[in-house]
Every structure is written in structure tokens, then in C-alpha cells.
């Protein structure tokens, strides 16, 4: 199976926060942002796999800074890591003030997807081949997250 670089399936999308996206504090409702994150991440997963992919887990979601009504929201996503039938997609969310030109990282998220074949069974995924220094760093960090997740699952099973 052919390897792919993160840039071959990476995606970027933008939204403007409208009043109906906000909570009673005037900031973007977390559930709305989570749906935007899942949407761009699944597009990246499908582009990488060339087939259907479904969300298996949200491994980490960090809200770093609030996003306010009127802010522009920029979501950038790429494949960080691939296993046999699964892959991790990282999403970086920034908020832009369109009047001041300031950009602030607002959220980071890591989601795991499973590729599916025509019968909806797990299917092999192309391996990711990181090229840039940033891609290599994200790959190494993803390996650490995968190892940590495996250790946690092992400990949970042992505690039963």
C-alpha cells in the first residue's frame, strides 16, 4: 500500500462566529466547535485513506482561549500517525480578529479514525510519511499518545 505525506490530505476551513453559535457568555459554544473539528478531521481521514472513515475516539481536546462572536475561526487538520486500520488526525484551531489582524491558538484536538471497506469492516490505511520538521514532531508526539493510551487500557483491564 502506498505511503502518503500529511500534506497530501491536509485541509483548512474557516468559519465566522455568529450569535447563534454562541453560549450565554458570548463565546463559541464548545459543542459547535467540536462538530467543526470532527467535520474537518473526517475529511482529512477520508482523503488520506481514499475510503470511508469513522470517528473512533476524541483522544484529546484542549480549549486554550475563548472564541468570541465576530471572531474568524481557522481550523487546520492533518494526519499525524497511522496504525494498521486507524489513523490520528490533529486539528489546530486559531481565532483571528479581523479588525486587528491578531491570531491566537484557541483549541487543539486529536481524533482517531478507523477506515472502512465496502462491507463496513476495518480496512488497511496508507502509512503516513512525515517530511517536515513539524510533521516529524507531530508524528513522534502521536506515538507517545498511542503508547500512553495502550498503557491506560492495559491498567484499566488489570484493575477489573
C-alpha positions as semicolon CSV with decimal commas, in nm:
position;residue;x (nm);y (nm);z (nm)
1;X;0,000;0,000;0,000
2;X;0,130;0,344;-0,095
3;X;0,253;0,588;0,170
4;X;0,119;0,943;0,187
5;X;0,259;1,260;0,336
6;X;0,048;1,466;0,576
7;X;0,032;1,749;0,323
8;X;-0,139;1,523;0,067
9;X;-0,454;1,504;0,279
10;X;-0,431;1,816;0,497
11;X;-0,724;2,059;0,497
12;X;-0,812;2,404;0,619
13;X;-1,152;2,561;0,673
14;X;-1,285;2,885;0,816
15;X;-1,598;3,000;0,997
16;X;-1,718;3,326;1,141
17;X;-1,877;3,307;1,486
18;X;-2,235;3,431;1,467
19;X;-2,468;3,494;1,764
20;X;-2,646;3,161;1,710
21;X;-2,309;2,982;1,755
22;X;-2,254;3,142;2,097
23;X;-2,339;3,049;2,452
24;X;-2,476;3,291;2,712
25;X;-2,122;3,426;2,772
26;X;-2,096;3,546;2,412
27;X;-1,833;3,286;2,326
28;X;-1,844;2,999;2,079
29;X;-2,040;2,705;2,215
30;X;-1,800;2,413;2,270
31;X;-2,033;2,165;2,101
32;X;-2,039;2,373;1,783
33;X;-1,660;2,387;1,775
34;X;-1,641;2,012;1,840
35;X;-1,865;1,947;1,538
36;X;-1,647;2,171;1,320
37;X;-1,338;1,983;1,444
38;X;-1,492;1,642;1,373
39;X;-1,604;1,754;1,026
40;X;-1,261;1,871;0,909
41;X;-1,088;1,574;1,074
42;X;-1,307;1,318;0,896
43;X;-1,244;1,492;0,563
44;X;-0,869;1,459;0,621
45;X;-0,907;1,093;0,724
46;X;-1,114;1,012;0,415
47;X;-0,869;1,193;0,186
48;X;-0,577;1,003;0,339
49;X;-0,748;0,662;0,324
50;X;-0,931;0,711;-0,003
51;X;-1,234;0,548;0,159
52;X;-1,489;0,588;0,432
53;X;-1,354;0,665;0,778
54;X;-1,542;0,694;1,105
55;X;-1,453;0,864;1,432
56;X;-1,333;0,607;1,684
57;X;-1,235;0,848;1,960
58;X;-1,150;1,201;2,051
59;X;-0,825;1,141;2,232
60;X;-0,764;1,496;2,346
61;X;-0,948;1,826;2,316
62;X;-0,794;2,130;2,480
63;X;-0,979;2,461;2,496
64;X;-0,698;2,715;2,531
65;X;-0,864;3,052;2,465
66;X;-1,228;3,158;2,426
67;X;-1,357;3,240;2,079
68;X;-1,598;3,533;2,069
69;X;-1,884;3,642;1,844
70;X;-1,734;3,801;1,533
71;X;-1,405;3,614;1,552
72;X;-1,293;3,423;1,247
73;X;-1,219;3,060;1,329
74;X;-0,947;2,882;1,129
75;X;-0,927;2,503;1,153
76;X;-0,619;2,325;1,013
77;X;-0,604;1,946;1,016
78;X;-0,358;1,679;0,907
79;X;-0,271;1,316;0,967
80;X;-0,020;1,276;1,250
81;X;0,005;0,898;1,276
82;X;-0,122;0,580;1,113
83;X;-0,169;0,233;1,251
84;X;-0,291;-0,072;1,063
85;X;-0,656;0,031;1,018
86;X;-0,664;0,355;1,213
87;X;-0,511;0,700;1,199
88;X;-0,476;1,003;1,422
89;X;-0,575;1,341;1,284
90;X;-0,461;1,655;1,463
91;X;-0,665;1,973;1,443
92;X;-0,534;2,315;1,535
93;X;-0,794;2,587;1,585
94;X;-0,699;2,955;1,576
95;X;-0,912;3,261;1,625
96;X;-0,850;3,570;1,417
97;X;-0,967;3,918;1,499
98;X;-1,050;4,051;1,151
99;X;-1,007;4,415;1,253
100;X;-0,680;4,393;1,446
101;X;-0,525;4,105;1,249
102;X;-0,434;3,918;1,567
103;X;-0,422;3,538;1,560
104;X;-0,439;3,326;1,875
105;X;-0,434;2,948;1,909
106;X;-0,767;2,864;2,068
107;X;-0,801;2,486;2,065
108;X;-0,611;2,169;1,982
109;X;-0,766;1,829;1,924
110;X;-0,654;1,477;1,839
111;X;-0,904;1,234;1,692
112;X;-0,866;0,870;1,595
113;X;-1,046;0,732;1,289
114;X;-1,094;0,382;1,155
115;X;-1,102;0,324;0,779
116;X;-1,385;0,107;0,650
117;X;-1,410;-0,111;0,340
118;X;-1,723;-0,158;0,127
119;X;-1,867;-0,402;0,384
120;X;-1,813;-0,152;0,670
121;X;-1,529;-0,359;0,819
122;X;-1,194;-0,207;0,928
123;X;-0,961;-0,167;0,632
124;X;-0,588;-0,105;0,590
125;X;-0,479;0,257;0,569
126;X;-0,185;0,403;0,375
127;X;0,104;0,473;0,613
128;X;0,187;0,835;0,681
129;X;0,533;0,958;0,583
130;X;0,613;1,281;0,768
131;X;0,855;1,506;0,581
132;X;0,889;1,843;0,753
133;X;1,034;1,904;1,098
134;X;0,686;1,992;1,229
135;X;0,532;1,677;1,077
136;X;0,806;1,460;1,232
137;X;0,748;1,625;1,573
138;X;0,371;1,567;1,546
139;X;0,433;1,203;1,446
140;X;0,663;1,143;1,745
141;X;0,412;1,305;1,982
142;X;0,134;1,090;1,835
143;X;0,341;0,777;1,901
144;X;0,369;0,885;2,266
145;X;-0,010;0,937;2,285
146;X;-0,071;0,592;2,130
147;X;0,164;0,427;2,381
148;X;0,002;0,614;2,668
149;X;-0,347;0,509;2,553
150;X;-0,238;0,144;2,532
151;X;-0,086;0,160;2,881
152;X;-0,402;0,316;3,022
153;X;-0,624;0,049;2,863
154;X;-0,398;-0,225;3,000
155;X;-0,417;-0,077;3,351
156;X;-0,795;-0,049;3,332
157;X;-0,830;-0,413;3,223
158;X;-0,596;-0,528;3,501
159;X;-0,799;-0,341;3,765
160;X;-1,117;-0,540;3,695
